[in-house]
Amino acid sequence: MAGPIWTPSPERIRASRLMRFMSEVGHSDYAGLHRWSVDRPEEFWSALWDFCGVVAQREPDRVVEAFDRMPGARWFPGAELNFAENLLRFDDDRPALVAWNEQGRGRSLTYRQLRLEVGALAGAMEREGIQPGDRVAGFVANVPEAVTAMLAATSLGAVWSSCSPDFGAKGAIDRLGQIHPRILFASGGYVYGGKRYECSERLATICRSIDSIERVVVIHSASEPDLRGLRSARLYDEYLGKPKVPSFKPLPFGHPAYILYTSGTTGPPKCIVHSAGGTLLQHLKELALHSDLQRQDCIFFFTSCGWMMWNWLVSGLALGSTVILYDGSPFCPHPGSLFDLVDRQRISIFGVGAKLISAVEKSGLEPGRSHSLASLRTILSTGSPLSPDSFDFVYGKIKPDVHLASISGGTDIVSCFALGNPTGPVHRGELQVPGLGMRVDVFGDDGKPLPVGATGELVCTQPFPAMPLGFWNDSDGRKYREAYFERFPGVWHHGDLCERRPSGGFRIWGRSDAVLNPGGVRIGTAEIYNAVEAMPEIAEAVAVGFQRGGDEQVVLLVMLTNDGVLDERLVADIKQTVRRRASPRHVPAEVVQVDDIPRTRSGKVAELAVKRALAGRPVTNTMALANPDALDAYKRVRDELLAR
């Protein structure tokens, strides 16, 4: 095993929250702490509750019931708490939310101001008759009003669900229409890439299609929004009313707080219901212990309100940190815009998708030379596997003493299975550690654990608090069990192709339902991407299996940089690079140039949508894609492949 690419200093280790927690519970290293956390889960989760200072109106009777059932375990029975109260426990003049967009700094709120605005908004909702369990939805940009609406809703025990305003009307209806919200908070418009987009027409369509919406609250944008055709519409500032100290409805630990959605590229999106207590406790653990978020820190993640990382980011309020919101293109007005933000706002924890790091590298920017980055302590990466070359770029061209934490989990658990360890070394191309309290393993097809270095299915073999309550409109739990527990009964099967490493960390090789199988040999797509996306000629790529002649062949579709053209020389270079950096079995049978590659709205390459298109099968929910028009050219690609 190669040595680490980064090791934390003794001073940094001593100053970390994780080291303080280890000291309190009597462990001196992460491996021992993790063993204890999964061998003695009642002790671990109870210690975490106390360490993070969970605010509860009623303490739990015990930590967990029916721990031997998966699904079916009940966490902290008897406890009563409120999700919003835990995020609003601070009441001072420290900045809580600071909003930025492509034009610069926008609105900001201190913790005291945030509490008073949430109280005012909750009062307005209460007058509308909002009760625990009612749904309040957002069709919102990543602005402070989205956070205040979520906090006001959950302070009353309502369930919050949101999607980004770049969704088409059908995409929003496919999601929000399933859960029947009573109030819809909506952005009147937004700016992306220097261009303004109005939302009024889409909002009118959404309101006509979702009968349950009783009130639309429109958030001001750069221009006056058109409220015609919107049911009982009010502007946010008018709806808000006078500042008010919030009150918080005490509710069971397992009361629902969020509904999130699967990407839905191969069918209608599933509505995943997450508990207030489970989400809170898991986020506190990941932010405080795995990310070392402290009160004095500013935390940022490039996300929209339609991605689970928004929910994760906002939980940073529970630790009293300053949460930085950004709405717009990460490359507007130039590729270094987000690094400008790091310096201007003195961001210490900076989160982005793996593809964005690759795009910064392709742009030629060297942030470590062009920016100070003095405040930057941690870089978080998720959304897709972070390639080994991107690790090299971060440490060579961004900052050599930064903690780079590649993290992986999903909307399914609104959190992570594997993530960072601020007290341990970082190895090139690896996720550092399994999450505390998460008994993560790698299974073969026979349902048995695989040895270190073998590739198999990422699983979790015992319950954890952030498991979903279930799917919406799945009263008997059948769809929920089929989604996660059918492959390996009694074990959470996540659907990622994974490898445990000698370091104790992991490598993720992509989604197992998109695994390639040429000649009967299973390989992960990430291995191909790591090879070709290091080439300066390749902007982005997607690899899929294509059935031809009774076998599955690997087809690699590539977008080229600088209006390049795919010729025989470049095809040969691509194949040779894949052979050298991965293996002969990874070499694609065909390489095809495309102008665009379909992506989900959180920036992930939509491999299954491409595979279905090349197989001549319909992609049933193109509204889940950020760029559905990209699929139009894939019929031509299919015809060309069949003709070869």
C-alpha positions as CSV (number, residue, x, y, z in Angstrom):
1,M,0.0,0.0,0.0
2,A,1.3,3.4,-0.9
3,G,1.9,5.9,1.9
4,P,-0.5,8.7,2.8
5,I,-0.8,11.8,0.6
6,W,-1.5,13.9,3.8
7,T,-1.2,13.5,7.5
8,P,-2.6,15.9,10.1
9,S,-0.3,17.7,12.4
10,P,-0.3,16.8,16.1
11,E,-1.6,20.3,16.9
12,R,-4.5,19.8,14.5
13,I,-5.3,16.4,16.0
14,R,-5.4,17.8,19.5
15,A,-7.6,20.7,18.5
16,S,-10.2,18.5,16.8
17,R,-13.7,17.7,18.2
18,L,-13.1,14.1,17.3
19,M,-10.1,13.8,19.6
20,R,-12.0,15.4,22.4
21,F,-14.8,12.9,21.9
22,M,-12.3,10.0,21.9
23,S,-10.8,11.3,25.1
24,E,-14.3,11.5,26.8
25,V,-15.2,7.9,25.8
26,G,-11.8,6.4,26.5
27,H,-10.4,5.7,23.0
28,S,-7.1,6.8,21.6
29,D,-7.5,5.9,17.9
30,Y,-10.2,5.9,15.2
31,A,-10.1,2.2,14.6
32,G,-10.8,1.4,18.2
33,L,-13.5,4.1,18.5
34,H,-15.3,2.7,15.4
35,R,-15.2,-0.9,16.8
36,W,-16.7,0.4,20.0
37,S,-19.3,2.4,18.1
38,V,-20.7,-0.6,16.3
39,D,-20.1,-3.3,19.0
40,R,-21.7,-1.1,21.7
41,P,-24.2,1.0,19.7
42,E,-26.3,2.0,22.7
43,E,-23.3,3.4,24.5
44,F,-22.0,5.2,21.4
45,W,-25.2,6.9,20.3
46,S,-26.0,7.9,23.9
47,A,-22.5,9.4,24.3
48,L,-22.9,11.2,21.0
49,W,-26.3,12.6,22.1
50,D,-24.6,14.1,25.2
51,F,-21.4,15.3,23.5
52,C,-23.4,17.2,20.8
53,G,-25.8,18.6,23.4
54,V,-29.1,17.4,21.7
55,V,-31.9,19.6,23.0
56,A,-34.9,17.5,24.1
57,Q,-38.0,18.4,26.0
58,R,-38.2,14.8,27.2
59,E,-35.3,12.4,27.6
60,P,-35.4,9.0,26.0
61,D,-36.5,5.9,27.9
62,R,-33.7,4.0,26.3
63,V,-31.4,4.2,23.2
64,V,-32.9,1.6,20.9
65,E,-35.6,-1.0,20.7
66,A,-35.7,-4.1,18.4
67,F,-32.0,-3.6,17.4
68,D,-32.0,-7.1,15.9
69,R,-34.6,-6.0,13.3
70,M,-33.5,-4.4,10.0
71,P,-35.6,-2.6,9.1
72,G,-37.7,-2.2,12.3
73,A,-35.4,-0.8,15.0
74,R,-36.8,2.1,17.0
75,W,-34.3,4.8,18.2
76,F,-34.6,6.8,21.4
77,P,-38.2,5.8,22.2
78,G,-39.9,8.2,24.6
79,A,-37.7,11.1,23.6
80,E,-39.4,14.3,22.6
81,L,-37.5,17.0,20.7
82,N,-37.9,19.5,17.9
83,F,-35.6,19.6,14.8
84,A,-35.7,23.4,14.4
85,E,-35.1,24.0,18.0
86,N,-31.8,22.1,17.8
87,L,-30.7,24.2,14.7
88,L,-31.7,27.4,16.5
89,R,-30.2,26.7,19.9
90,F,-27.9,29.8,19.5
91,D,-29.3,33.3,20.0
92,D,-26.6,35.9,19.5
93,D,-25.1,38.3,16.9
94,R,-22.8,35.8,15.2
95,P,-23.7,35.4,11.5
96,A,-25.8,32.3,10.9
97,L,-26.5,32.6,7.2
98,V,-24.7,34.5,4.6
99,A,-26.0,34.4,1.0
100,W,-24.0,34.9,-2.1
101,N,-24.8,34.8,-5.8
102,E,-23.2,35.6,-9.2
103,Q,-23.5,39.3,-8.5
104,G,-21.9,39.2,-5.1
105,R,-22.9,39.1,-1.4
106,G,-26.6,39.1,-0.7
107,R,-28.7,38.9,2.4
108,S,-27.3,37.7,5.8
109,L,-28.9,36.9,9.1
110,T,-27.4,36.6,12.6
111,Y,-28.5,33.8,14.8
112,R,-30.8,36.2,16.7
113,Q,-32.3,37.6,13.5
114,L,-32.8,34.1,12.2
115,R,-34.7,33.0,15.3
116,L,-37.0,36.0,15.1
117,E,-37.7,35.6,11.4
118,V,-38.4,31.9,11.9
119,G,-40.8,32.7,14.7
120,A,-42.6,35.3,12.5
121,L,-42.9,32.8,9.7
122,A,-44.1,30.0,11.9
123,G,-46.7,32.3,13.3
124,A,-48.0,33.0,9.8
125,M,-48.1,29.2,9.1
126,E,-49.9,28.6,12.4
127,R,-52.6,31.1,11.4
128,E,-53.0,29.0,8.2
129,G,-53.7,26.0,10.4
130,I,-50.5,24.1,9.8
131,Q,-50.3,21.1,12.1
132,P,-47.7,18.4,12.8
133,G,-47.4,16.1,9.8
134,D,-48.6,18.6,7.2
135,R,-46.3,19.1,4.3
136,V,-44.7,22.4,3.4
137,A,-42.8,22.5,0.2
138,G,-40.2,24.6,-1.5
139,F,-39.6,25.4,-5.2
140,V,-36.7,27.5,-4.1
141,A,-33.3,28.8,-4.9
142,N,-30.5,28.4,-2.3
143,V,-31.3,31.6,-0.4
144,P,-31.9,32.3,3.3
145,E,-35.7,32.3,2.8
146,A,-35.5,28.6,1.9
147,V,-33.8,27.9,5.3
148,T,-36.2,30.1,7.3
149,A,-39.2,28.3,5.6
150,M,-37.8,24.9,6.5
151,L,-37.1,25.9,10.1
152,A,-40.5,27.5,10.5
153,A,-42.2,24.4,9.1
154,T,-40.3,21.9,11.3
155,S,-40.7,24.1,14.4
156,L,-44.4,23.3,14.1
157,G,-43.8,19.7,13.3
158,A,-44.7,20.0,9.6
159,V,-42.6,18.1,7.1
160,W,-40.4,20.0,4.7
161,S,-39.6,19.0,1.1
162,S,-38.0,21.0,-1.6
163,C,-36.7,21.0,-5.1
164,S,-34.7,23.6,-7.1
165,P,-36.4,26.1,-9.4
166,D,-34.4,24.9,-12.3
167,F,-36.7,21.8,-12.4
168,G,-39.3,22.0,-15.1
169,A,-42.9,22.1,-13.9
170,K,-43.4,18.4,-14.6
171,G,-40.3,17.5,-12.5
172,A,-41.6,19.5,-9.6
173,I,-45.1,18.0,-10.0
174,D,-43.7,14.4,-10.1
175,R,-42.2,15.0,-6.7
176,L,-44.3,17.5,-4.8
177,G,-47.6,16.2,-6.2
178,Q,-47.1,12.9,-4.5
179,I,-46.9,14.4,-1.0
180,H,-49.8,17.0,-1.2
181,P,-48.2,20.1,0.3
182,R,-50.5,22.7,1.9
183,I,-48.1,25.7,1.5
184,L,-45.6,26.2,-1.3
185,F,-42.6,28.6,-1.0
186,A,-41.3,29.6,-4.4
187,S,-38.6,31.7,-6.0
188,G,-39.9,34.3,-8.4
189,G,-36.8,33.8,-10.5
190,Y,-33.1,33.0,-10.4
191,V,-29.9,33.8,-12.2
192,Y,-27.5,31.1,-13.6
193,G,-24.5,31.6,-15.8
194,G,-25.3,35.3,-16.2
195,K,-28.8,34.7,-17.5
196,R,-32.1,35.4,-15.7
197,Y,-34.8,32.7,-15.5
198,E,-38.4,33.6,-14.5
199,C,-40.5,31.0,-12.6
200,S,-44.0,32.5,-12.8
201,E,-45.2,30.3,-15.7
202,R,-43.9,27.1,-14.1
203,L,-45.4,28.0,-10.8
204,A,-48.8,28.6,-12.3
205,T,-48.6,25.1,-13.9
206,I,-47.6,23.5,-10.6
207,C,-50.5,25.2,-8.7
208,R,-53.0,24.0,-11.4
209,S,-51.7,20.4,-11.0
210,I,-51.4,20.1,-7.2
211,D,-54.8,20.7,-5.7
212,S,-53.6,20.5,-2.1
213,I,-51.7,23.8,-2.3
214,E,-53.6,26.4,-0.3
215,R,-51.1,29.2,-0.3
216,V,-48.1,30.2,-2.4
217,V,-45.5,32.4,-0.8
218,V,-43.2,34.0,-3.4
219,I,-39.7,35.0,-2.6
220,H,-38.6,38.3,-4.2
221,S,-36.1,38.1,-7.0
222,A,-34.3,40.7,-9.1
223,S,-37.6,41.6,-10.8
224,E,-41.2,41.9,-9.6
225,P,-42.7,38.4,-9.7
226,D,-46.0,37.8,-11.6
227,L,-48.5,36.5,-9.0
228,R,-51.3,36.0,-11.5
229,G,-52.5,32.4,-11.7
230,L,-51.0,31.5,-8.3
231,R,-53.4,30.3,-5.7
232,S,-53.7,32.7,-2.7
233,A,-50.3,34.1,-3.5
234,R,-48.4,36.5,-1.1
235,L,-45.0,37.9,-1.3
236,Y,-42.6,36.6,1.4
237,D,-42.0,39.9,3.1
238,E,-45.8,40.6,3.3
239,Y,-46.5,37.0,4.6
240,L,-43.8,37.2,7.2
241,G,-45.3,39.6,9.7
242,K,-43.5,41.0,12.7
243,P,-40.4,39.4,14.3
244,K,-41.4,36.9,16.9
245,V,-39.5,34.6,19.4
246,P,-40.2,31.1,18.1
247,S,-41.8,28.3,20.0
248,F,-41.1,24.7,19.3
249,K,-43.5,21.8,19.2
250,P,-42.1,18.8,21.1
251,L,-42.4,15.6,19.0
252,P,-41.1,12.0,19.1
253,F,-37.5,11.3,17.9
254,G,-39.0,9.4,14.9
255,H,-41.4,12.2,13.8
256,P,-40.8,13.0,10.1
257,A,-38.9,16.2,9.2
258,Y,-37.9,15.8,5.6
259,I,-39.1,14.1,2.4
260,L,-36.3,13.7,-0.2
261,Y,-36.5,12.1,-3.6
262,T,-34.6,9.6,-5.6
263,S,-33.3,10.9,-8.9
264,G,-36.0,9.0,-10.8
265,T,-34.3,8.8,-14.2
266,T,-35.7,5.3,-14.8
267,G,-39.1,5.8,-13.3
268,P,-41.1,8.1,-11.0
269,P,-39.0,9.5,-8.1
270,K,-39.6,7.7,-4.8
271,C,-40.4,9.9,-1.8
272,I,-38.0,9.0,1.1
273,V,-39.2,10.1,4.5
274,H,-36.6,11.0,7.1
275,S,-37.0,11.4,10.8
276,A,-36.2,14.6,12.7
277,G,-34.1,12.8,15.4
278,G,-32.2,10.4,13.1
279,T,-31.3,13.2,10.6
280,L,-30.2,15.5,13.4
281,L,-28.0,13.0,15.3
282,Q,-26.4,11.7,12.1
283,H,-25.7,15.2,10.8
284,L,-24.3,16.3,14.2
285,K,-21.9,13.3,14.1
286,E,-20.8,13.9,10.6
287,L,-20.3,17.7,10.9
288,A,-18.7,17.7,14.4
289,L,-16.7,14.5,14.4
290,H,-15.9,13.7,10.8
291,S,-15.7,17.2,9.4
292,D,-14.5,18.9,12.6
293,L,-16.9,21.8,12.2
294,Q,-16.5,24.3,15.1
295,R,-18.4,27.3,16.3
296,Q,-16.0,29.8,14.8
297,D,-16.0,28.2,11.3
298,C,-17.7,29.2,8.1
299,I,-19.0,26.1,6.2
300,F,-19.9,26.0,2.5
301,F,-21.2,23.4,0.1
302,F,-22.0,24.0,-3.5
303,T,-25.5,22.6,-3.7
304,S,-29.1,23.4,-4.6
305,C,-32.3,22.9,-2.5
306,G,-33.0,19.7,-4.6
307,W,-29.9,17.8,-3.3
308,M,-29.5,16.2,0.1
309,M,-26.3,18.2,0.6
310,W,-28.5,21.2,1.2
311,N,-30.1,19.5,4.1
312,W,-26.7,18.4,5.4
313,L,-25.2,21.9,5.1
314,V,-28.0,23.6,6.9
315,S,-27.6,21.3,9.9
316,G,-24.3,23.2,10.5
317,L,-26.5,25.8,12.3
318,A,-26.9,23.3,15.1
319,L,-23.2,23.7,15.9
320,G,-23.4,27.5,15.8
321,S,-21.3,27.9,12.7
322,T,-21.8,30.3,9.8
323,V,-23.5,28.6,6.9
324,I,-22.6,30.1,3.5
325,L,-25.3,29.8,0.8
326,Y,-24.5,30.2,-2.9
327,D,-27.0,30.4,-5.8
328,G,-25.7,30.4,-9.3
329,S,-23.1,28.9,-11.6
330,P,-19.8,27.9,-9.9
331,F,-17.9,29.3,-12.9
332,C,-19.6,32.7,-13.2
333,P,-18.0,35.1,-13.9
334,H,-14.9,32.9,-14.0
335,P,-13.6,29.5,-13.0
336,G,-12.2,30.8,-9.7
337,S,-15.4,32.3,-8.4
338,L,-15.9,29.8,-5.6
339,F,-12.3,30.3,-4.5
340,D,-12.9,34.0,-4.4
341,L,-15.7,33.2,-2.0
342,V,-13.4,31.2,0.2
343,D,-11.1,34.2,0.7
344,R,-13.9,36.8,1.0
345,Q,-15.9,34.8,3.5
346,R,-12.9,33.1,5.2
347,I,-14.5,29.7,4.6
348,S,-12.8,26.9,6.6
349,I,-14.8,23.9,5.3
350,F,-15.5,23.9,1.6
351,G,-17.7,21.3,-0.1
352,V,-18.1,20.6,-3.8
353,G,-19.0,17.7,-6.2
354,A,-16.1,15.6,-7.5
355,K,-16.9,16.7,-11.0
356,L,-16.4,20.4,-10.1
357,I,-12.9,19.7,-8.8
358,S,-12.1,18.0,-12.1
359,A,-13.6,20.9,-14.1
360,V,-11.5,23.4,-12.1
361,E,-8.4,21.4,-13.0
362,K,-9.4,21.3,-16.7
363,S,-9.8,25.1,-16.7
364,G,-6.1,25.5,-16.0
365,L,-6.7,27.3,-12.7
366,E,-4.2,26.9,-9.9
367,P,-6.1,28.2,-6.8
368,G,-3.1,27.9,-4.6
369,R,-1.3,30.5,-6.7
370,S,-4.3,32.7,-7.5
371,H,-5.8,32.8,-4.1
372,S,-4.8,33.0,-0.4
373,L,-7.0,30.2,0.9
374,A,-5.5,30.9,4.4
375,S,-8.8,30.0,6.1
376,L,-9.3,26.8,4.2
377,R,-8.9,23.8,6.5
378,T,-11.0,21.0,4.9
379,I,-12.3,20.2,1.4
380,L,-15.2,17.9,1.1
381,S,-16.0,16.0,-2.1
382,T,-19.0,13.9,-3.0
383,G,-21.6,13.2,-5.8
384,S,-19.3,10.7,-7.6
385,P,-16.0,9.0,-6.9
386,L,-13.1,11.5,-6.6
387,S,-10.3,10.2,-8.9
388,P,-6.7,9.8,-7.6
389,D,-5.7,12.5,-10.1
390,S,-8.0,14.9,-8.4
391,F,-6.4,14.1,-5.0
392,D,-3.1,15.1,-6.7
393,F,-4.6,18.3,-8.0
394,V,-6.0,19.3,-4.6
395,Y,-2.7,18.8,-2.8
396,G,-0.5,20.0,-5.7
397,K,-2.5,23.0,-7.0
398,I,-5.0,24.0,-4.2
399,K,-3.5,23.6,-0.8
400,P,-0.9,21.1,0.5
401,D,-2.0,21.1,4.1
402,V,-5.8,20.8,3.6
403,H,-7.8,17.8,4.9
404,L,-9.4,16.3,1.7
405,A,-12.3,14.2,2.7
406,S,-14.0,12.2,-0.1
407,I,-17.4,11.3,1.3
408,S,-20.2,8.9,0.1
409,G,-23.7,8.1,1.2
410,G,-26.9,9.3,-0.4
411,T,-30.4,10.7,-0.4
412,D,-31.5,7.3,0.9
413,I,-30.0,8.0,4.3
414,V,-29.6,11.8,4.0
415,S,-26.0,11.2,5.2
416,C,-22.9,9.1,4.7
417,F,-21.6,5.6,5.0
418,A,-17.9,6.5,4.5
419,L,-16.3,9.9,5.0
420,G,-13.4,11.8,6.6
421,N,-11.3,11.4,9.7
422,P,-9.6,14.7,10.7
423,T,-7.2,12.8,13.0
424,G,-6.0,10.3,10.4
425,P,-4.0,10.1,7.1
426,V,-5.5,10.6,3.7
427,H,-4.6,8.0,1.0
428,R,-4.8,8.9,-2.7
429,G,-8.1,7.9,-4.2
430,E,-9.7,6.6,-1.0
431,L,-12.5,7.5,1.4
432,Q,-10.8,7.5,4.8
433,V,-13.1,5.6,7.1
434,P,-16.5,4.1,7.7
435,G,-18.8,6.4,9.6
436,L,-19.0,6.0,13.3
437,G,-21.9,3.8,14.4
438,M,-22.1,2.4,10.8
439,R,-21.2,-1.3,10.4
440,V,-20.2,-1.0,6.8
441,D,-19.0,-4.0,4.9
442,V,-18.4,-5.2,1.3
443,F,-20.4,-8.3,0.2
444,G,-20.0,-10.7,-2.7
445,D,-22.9,-12.0,-4.7
446,D,-23.3,-14.8,-2.1
447,G,-24.0,-12.4,0.7
448,K,-20.8,-13.0,2.5
449,P,-18.1,-10.4,3.4
450,L,-15.2,-10.1,0.9
451,P,-11.6,-9.7,1.9
452,V,-9.7,-6.5,1.7
453,G,-9.0,-5.5,-1.9
454,A,-11.9,-7.4,-3.4
455,T,-14.7,-5.5,-5.1
456,G,-18.3,-6.1,-4.2
457,E,-21.5,-4.5,-2.9
458,L,-21.5,-1.8,-0.2
459,V,-23.7,-2.9,2.6
460,C,-24.5,-1.9,6.2
461,T,-25.2,-4.9,8.5
462,Q,-26.8,-3.3,11.5
463,P,-29.4,-0.5,12.1
464,F,-28.5,3.2,12.5
465,P,-30.7,6.2,13.4
466,A,-30.7,7.9,10.0
467,M,-32.4,4.9,8.2
468,P,-35.5,6.3,6.5
469,L,-38.9,5.9,8.1
470,G,-39.9,4.5,4.8
471,F,-41.3,5.7,1.5
472,W,-44.4,8.0,1.2
473,N,-47.5,6.1,0.2
474,D,-46.0,2.7,1.0
475,S,-48.2,1.8,3.9
476,D,-47.0,-1.8,4.2
477,G,-43.3,-1.0,3.6
478,R,-43.0,-3.4,0.7
479,K,-41.4,-0.9,-1.7
480,Y,-39.0,0.2,1.0
481,R,-37.9,-3.4,1.8
482,E,-37.6,-4.2,-1.9
483,A,-35.3,-1.1,-2.5
484,Y,-32.7,-1.9,0.2
485,F,-33.3,-5.3,1.9
486,E,-34.3,-7.7,-0.9
487,R,-30.8,-8.5,-2.2
488,F,-29.4,-9.4,1.2
489,P,-32.3,-10.0,3.8
490,G,-31.7,-8.1,7.0
491,V,-28.9,-6.1,5.5
492,W,-28.9,-2.6,4.0
493,H,-27.8,-3.0,0.3
494,H,-26.8,0.5,-0.9
495,G,-26.2,-0.2,-4.6
496,D,-22.5,1.0,-4.8
497,L,-19.7,-1.1,-6.1
498,C,-17.0,-0.8,-3.4
499,E,-13.6,-2.1,-2.2
500,R,-12.3,-2.1,1.3
501,R,-8.6,-0.9,1.4
502,P,-5.7,-2.0,3.6
503,S,-5.7,1.5,5.1
504,G,-9.1,0.9,6.6
505,G,-10.8,3.1,4.1
506,F,-12.7,2.5,0.9
507,R,-12.8,3.0,-2.8
508,I,-16.1,3.5,-4.5
509,W,-16.2,2.3,-8.1
510,G,-19.6,3.6,-9.1
511,R,-23.2,2.4,-9.0
512,S,-23.5,-1.4,-9.1
513,D,-26.6,-1.2,-11.3
514,A,-24.4,0.5,-13.9
515,V,-21.6,-2.0,-13.5
516,L,-20.0,-3.1,-16.8
517,N,-19.8,-6.8,-17.6
518,P,-17.7,-7.4,-20.7
519,G,-16.9,-11.1,-21.2
520,G,-18.6,-11.8,-17.9
521,V,-16.1,-9.8,-15.9
522,R,-17.6,-7.1,-13.6
523,I,-15.8,-3.8,-13.6
524,G,-16.7,-0.4,-12.2
525,T,-17.1,2.7,-14.4
526,A,-15.0,4.9,-12.0
527,E,-11.9,3.0,-13.0
528,I,-12.4,4.1,-16.6
529,Y,-13.2,7.7,-15.7
530,N,-10.1,7.9,-13.5
531,A,-8.1,7.0,-16.6
532,V,-9.6,9.1,-19.4
533,E,-10.6,12.2,-17.5
534,A,-7.0,12.7,-16.6
535,M,-6.4,13.3,-20.3
536,P,-6.4,17.1,-21.2
537,E,-8.4,16.4,-24.4
538,I,-11.4,14.9,-22.4
539,A,-13.8,17.2,-20.7
540,E,-16.1,14.4,-19.4
541,A,-17.0,10.8,-20.2
542,V,-19.7,8.2,-19.6
543,A,-19.1,4.5,-20.0
544,V,-22.0,2.0,-20.5
545,G,-22.5,-1.5,-21.5
546,F,-23.9,-2.1,-25.0
547,Q,-25.3,-5.5,-26.0
548,R,-24.0,-6.7,-29.4
549,G,-23.3,-10.2,-30.7
550,G,-24.5,-11.9,-27.6
551,D,-22.0,-10.1,-25.4
552,E,-21.8,-6.8,-23.5
553,Q,-19.3,-4.4,-24.9
554,V,-18.0,-1.3,-23.2
555,V,-18.9,1.9,-25.1
556,L,-17.2,5.1,-24.0
557,L,-18.9,8.4,-24.9
558,V,-16.7,11.4,-24.6
559,M,-17.0,15.2,-24.6
560,L,-13.8,16.9,-25.8
561,T,-12.3,20.1,-24.5
562,N,-11.8,23.2,-26.7
563,D,-14.1,22.0,-29.5
564,G,-11.8,19.1,-30.2
565,V,-12.5,16.4,-32.7
566,L,-12.2,12.7,-32.1
567,D,-9.9,11.1,-34.6
568,E,-8.2,7.8,-34.9
569,R,-5.1,9.0,-33.1
570,L,-7.1,10.2,-30.1
571,V,-9.2,7.0,-30.0
572,A,-5.9,5.0,-29.9
573,D,-4.6,7.3,-27.1
574,I,-7.8,6.8,-25.1
575,K,-7.6,3.1,-25.4
576,Q,-3.9,3.0,-24.5
577,T,-4.5,5.2,-21.5
578,V,-7.3,3.0,-20.2
579,R,-5.1,-0.1,-20.7
580,R,-2.2,1.4,-18.9
581,R,-4.0,3.1,-16.0
582,A,-6.8,0.6,-15.5
583,S,-6.4,-2.8,-17.2
584,P,-6.9,-4.5,-20.6
585,R,-10.4,-5.6,-19.7
586,H,-11.4,-1.9,-19.1
587,V,-10.5,-0.9,-22.7
588,P,-13.7,0.3,-24.5
589,A,-14.7,-1.6,-27.6
590,E,-16.1,1.7,-29.0
591,V,-15.3,5.4,-28.4
592,V,-17.8,7.9,-29.6
593,Q,-17.8,11.7,-29.4
594,V,-20.9,13.4,-28.1
595,D,-21.7,17.1,-27.5
596,D,-23.3,16.6,-24.1
597,I,-23.7,14.0,-21.4
598,P,-26.9,13.7,-19.4
599,R,-26.6,14.6,-15.7
600,T,-28.9,14.6,-12.8
601,R,-29.7,17.9,-11.2
602,S,-27.1,17.2,-8.5
603,G,-24.4,16.9,-11.2
604,K,-24.1,13.1,-11.4
605,V,-23.6,11.5,-14.8
606,A,-26.9,9.7,-15.6
607,E,-25.3,6.4,-16.6
608,L,-28.6,4.4,-16.5
609,A,-30.3,7.0,-18.7
610,V,-27.6,6.7,-21.3
611,K,-27.6,2.9,-21.1
612,R,-31.4,2.8,-21.7
613,A,-31.1,5.3,-24.6
614,L,-28.5,3.2,-26.3
615,A,-30.5,0.1,-25.8
616,G,-33.5,1.7,-27.5
617,R,-35.5,1.8,-24.3
618,P,-37.4,4.9,-23.1
619,V,-36.0,7.1,-20.4
620,T,-39.2,7.5,-18.4
621,N,-38.5,10.5,-16.4
622,T,-36.3,13.0,-18.2
623,M,-37.4,15.8,-15.9
624,A,-35.0,14.3,-13.4
625,L,-32.2,15.4,-15.7
626,A,-30.6,18.8,-15.7
627,N,-30.0,18.6,-19.5
628,P,-32.6,16.1,-20.9
629,D,-32.0,17.4,-24.4
630,A,-28.6,15.8,-24.3
631,L,-30.4,12.4,-24.9
632,D,-31.7,13.5,-28.3
633,A,-28.4,12.6,-30.0
634,Y,-28.2,9.2,-28.5
635,K,-30.6,7.6,-31.0
636,R,-28.1,8.5,-33.7
637,V,-25.2,7.1,-31.6
638,R,-27.2,3.8,-31.2
639,D,-27.8,3.6,-34.9
640,E,-24.1,4.2,-35.6
641,L,-23.1,1.5,-33.1
642,L,-25.5,-1.0,-34.6
643,A,-24.2,-0.3,-38.1
644,R,-20.6,-0.9,-37.2
